[in-house]
Amino acid sequence: MSYLLGILFFTVGNILAWFQFNSQFVWSYWQNRPILSNVIFAIPMGMCFWYAVKHIVAASGELWTSKLVGFGVSNFVFAILTYALLKESIFTPKTMICLFLASLVIVIQVFWK
């Protein structure tokens, strides 16, 4: 259960991070509002990452696991949101291989004891 909660918190945190950093490329309103973007997204994003690390470390007993699971989750969130909102294809050989490798990192960290 802790792995699942950790992955969920990493997912929400990375969604918030994507919007904090990349809204400027989707909507012109955000192009010159870095402070507002940080005020709105930074605290809930930071809380999500804090709880993600807490749950992953509780499940695995290792801090490295949280780093690597967070890396894998962030790649998937970035790929999906960038494709959905900016129409940048994830279906290139380079990106698909990287996403496959990111999924392997998650699987290794969660299931290799």
C-alpha positions in Angstrom: 0.0 0.0 0.0 2.8 2.4 0.8 4.3 1.9 -2.7 1.0 2.7 -4.3 0.5 5.8 -2.1 4.1 6.9 -2.9 3.5 6.5 -6.6 0.2 8.4 -6.4 1.9 11.3 -4.6 4.7 11.3 -7.1 2.2 11.4 -9.9 0.3 14.3 -8.5 3.5 16.2 -7.6 4.8 15.7 -11.1 1.5 16.9 -12.6 1.8 20.1 -10.5 5.5 20.5 -11.4 4.6 20.1 -15.1 2.1 22.9 -14.9 4.3 25.1 -12.8 7.2 25.0 -15.3 5.5 24.5 -18.6 2.2 26.4 -18.5 4.2 29.3 -20.0 4.4 27.3 -23.2 0.7 26.3 -23.3 -1.1 29.5 -22.3 0.2 33.0 -23.0 -1.2 34.2 -19.6 1.6 32.3 -17.8 4.5 33.6 -20.0 5.5 36.4 -17.6 4.1 35.1 -14.3 6.8 33.0 -12.7 6.1 34.2 -9.2 2.4 33.5 -9.4 3.1 30.1 -10.9 5.4 29.3 -7.9 2.9 30.7 -5.3 0.1 28.5 -6.7 2.0 25.3 -7.4 5.1 25.1 -5.3 3.7 24.3 -1.8 1.2 21.6 -2.9 3.9 20.1 -5.2 6.4 20.1 -2.4 4.0 18.4 0.0 3.2 15.7 -2.6 6.9 15.0 -3.1 7.5 14.9 0.7 4.7 12.4 1.2 5.8 10.4 -1.8 9.3 10.0 -0.4 7.9 9.1 3.0 5.7 6.3 1.7 8.3 4.9 -0.7 10.9 4.8 2.0 8.4 3.2 4.4 7.7 0.5 1.9 11.3 -0.2 0.8 13.5 1.0 3.7 15.7 2.8 1.2 16.0 6.4 0.2 17.4 5.4 -3.2 14.2 3.6 -4.1 12.2 6.8 -3.7 14.6 8.7 -6.0 14.4 6.1 -8.7 10.7 5.5 -8.5 10.2 9.3 -8.6 12.4 9.5 -11.7 10.4 6.8 -13.5 7.0 8.4 -12.6 8.2 11.8 -13.7 9.1 10.6 -17.1 5.6 9.1 -17.7 3.8 12.2 -16.4 6.0 14.5 -18.5 5.4 12.4 -21.6 1.6 12.2 -21.2 1.1 15.9 -20.4 3.5 17.1 -23.1 1.8 15.0 -25.7 -1.7 16.0 -24.5 -1.1 19.7 -24.2 1.8 20.6 -26.5 1.2 17.8 -29.1 4.9 16.7 -28.9 4.9 13.1 -29.9 6.1 10.4 -27.5 6.0 7.9 -30.3 9.6 8.3 -31.5 12.1 5.5 -31.1 14.3 7.5 -28.7 11.4 8.5 -26.4 9.7 5.1 -26.4 13.0 3.4 -25.4 13.5 5.9 -22.6 10.0 5.4 -21.3 10.5 1.6 -21.5 13.7 2.0 -19.5 11.9 4.3 -17.0 9.3 1.6 -16.5 12.1 -0.9 -15.9 13.6 1.3 -13.2 10.2 1.4 -11.4 9.7 -2.3 -11.7 13.2 -3.1 -10.5 12.8 -0.8 -7.5 9.4 -2.1 -6.5 9.8 -5.8 -7.1 13.5 -6.6 -6.6 14.0 -7.5 -3.0 
